[in-house]
Structure formats: structure tokens, C-alpha cells
Amino acid sequence: MEIMKGKLLQFRGTWGSGIGCLVIEDSETGDVEVIPCDNAPTVRALDACFGNVITAGHTARGIGYKGKEVYWSYDEMGLILAGFTPVEDASEELITLYNRERGDD
């Protein structure tokens, strides 16, 4: 599983579908990626990590996550978000794995 690093730009989701998208600007390439994700768990994770995400009526209109940098990866099949970790909360092991993947031991 490849570990990426990027800046959170936006979360998009709809109440009934269960699927959302996390929009991330890649730290290395500057490319903007739209990563499919499980809607509710991703919103709860964003709120737990950064706050100011969940707003009245259980909507995700808060902006507490915007501009924050995270390490993230796709699931085993490369289809949806497996998870993310705020850069400031990353363990030494995660940072080492990220750097090793890029040849920056």
C-alpha cells in the first residue's frame, strides 16, 4: 500500500449515497486528486482530527480540515480511501515508510 502526502482541499458527499470524496492536492506533484471514501466515517474522522467539520443537521459544511496536510493511502484494491493521518500526528514509523517509498531513507 503506497503512502501519499497532500493538502486537504475539500470534502464532497451526499447524505443518502454513503459515498463521499476527499479532494487532496498532492504534496509532490501538485496534482489534485478526488479520492472516493465512506461518507460518514470520513466526516467523523475529519472532525475528530481537526474539528469544525460537522455542522447543524449532521452536515459536513465546516472547514476545519481545509488546508491541513495529511498522509493518506488507498485501500488494498486501490479504489477508495483506506485512511489518513494528520502530518503533525504522524508516527516516526509512518514518516519513515513514506520517505523509504521515495528513496529518502
ROKOLSE-214455 format. One line per 3 residues: number of its first residue (from 1); their letters; for each residue x, y, z of C-alpha. Coordinates in pm, 1 decimal, decimal comma, m for minus. Last residue first. Example, Ala and Ser with C-alpha at 12.3 -4.5 7.8 and 13.67 -1.06 7.14 Angstrom:
2
2	sa	1367,0 m106,0 714,0 | 1230,0 m450,0 780,0
This chain:
105
105	ddg	1594,7 691,5 379,4 | 1472,5 925,9 106,0 | 1412,3 662,3 m162,8
102	rer	1052,9 772,0 m214,5 | 897,0 465,3 m56,5 | 1154,5 498,8 223,1
99	nyl	1032,2 851,0 299,1 | 669,6 739,3 345,5 | 775,1 436,3 549,2
96	til	998,3 652,8 772,5 | 720,0 907,1 824,6 | 478,3 629,7 918,5
93	ees	729,3 474,6 1160,7 | 809,4 809,8 1320,2 | 439,2 844,6 1395,8
90	ade	225,3 1101,8 1219,4 | 22,1 1339,1 1437,6 | 152,5 1665,2 1284,8
87	vpt	109,8 1520,9 935,2 | m257,3 1444,7 1001,1 | m318,6 1075,0 938,9
84	fga	m538,5 935,9 663,3 | m727,5 617,5 587,8 | m806,3 343,2 339,8
81	lil	m955,9 582,9 87,7 | m1122,2 401,0 m200,0 | m1027,6 203,2 m510,3
78	gme	m667,7 89,4 m486,8 | m764,4 m271,0 m414,9 | m582,3 m280,2 m80,6
75	dys	m738,5 51,3 25,9 | m596,4 385,6 m86,2 | m349,9 585,0 121,3
72	wyv	m309,7 904,4 319,7 | m51,9 1123,9 492,3 | m212,5 1454,2 577,3
69	ekg	m166,3 1829,5 541,5 | m437,6 2068,9 657,0 | m554,7 2333,4 408,2
66	kyg	m921,0 2269,5 477,1 | m985,5 2043,5 777,4 | m1170,9 2290,3 999,7
63	igr	m1396,9 2399,6 714,2 | m1739,2 2303,1 842,5 | m2009,2 2205,2 593,2
60	ath	m2022,8 1839,1 680,3 | m2392,1 1809,2 767,9 | m2531,6 1649,7 1081,7
57	gat	m2824,5 1893,2 1091,5 | m2601,3 2168,3 1225,7 | m2232,3 2136,0 1139,5
54	ivn	m1974,6 1859,0 1141,8 | m1634,8 1985,2 1026,8 | m1516,1 2235,1 1289,3
51	gfc	m1270,5 1992,4 1448,5 | m936,7 1882,3 1301,2 | m871,5 1518,1 1381,3
48	adl	m1207,0 1413,4 1528,0 | m1398,3 1619,3 1270,7 | m1205,3 1471,2 979,3
45	arv	m1254,7 1120,9 1122,6 | m1630,0 1175,7 1169,0 | m1661,3 1304,1 811,5
42	tpa	m1462,1 1008,4 681,3 | m1672,8 758,2 876,0 | m1995,3 916,5 741,4
39	ndc	m1905,3 928,8 370,6 | m1705,0 614,9 300,2 | m1439,2 736,1 60,0
36	piv	m1369,5 814,2 m305,6 | m1047,0 1009,1 m360,4 | m1050,6 1315,3 m586,6
33	evd	m689,4 1401,9 m663,4 | m543,9 1744,4 m732,3 | m194,9 1731,1 m878,9
30	gte	68,5 1944,7 m707,0 | 322,3 1674,3 m787,6 | 494,9 1615,8 m454,6
27	sde	247,7 1747,0 m197,8 | m55,2 1600,9 m379,5 | m359,0 1829,5 m353,3
24	ivl	m641,6 1635,0 m187,7 | m1016,1 1622,3 m255,8 | m1195,4 1372,7 m30,9
21	cgi	m1495,1 1219,3 m198,1 | m1808,3 1080,0 m39,4 | m2007,7 761,9 m65,7
18	gsg	m2292,5 666,3 167,4 | m2538,9 762,3 m103,5 | m2814,4 918,6 105,0
15	wtg	m2649,2 1219,5 266,0 | m2432,6 1327,8 m22,4 | m2061,6 1387,2 m5,4
12	rfq	m1784,5 1621,0 m104,5 | m1488,5 1705,3 117,7 | m1249,8 1978,1 8,5
9	llk	m889,6 2091,8 m13,2 | m688,9 1864,5 213,6 | m315,9 1906,3 149,2
6	gkm	m109,3 1605,8 48,8 | 106,1 1310,0 135,9 | 88,2 963,8 m14,7
3	iem	151,9 619,7 131,0 | 154,0 328,0 m111,0 | 0,0 0,0 0,0
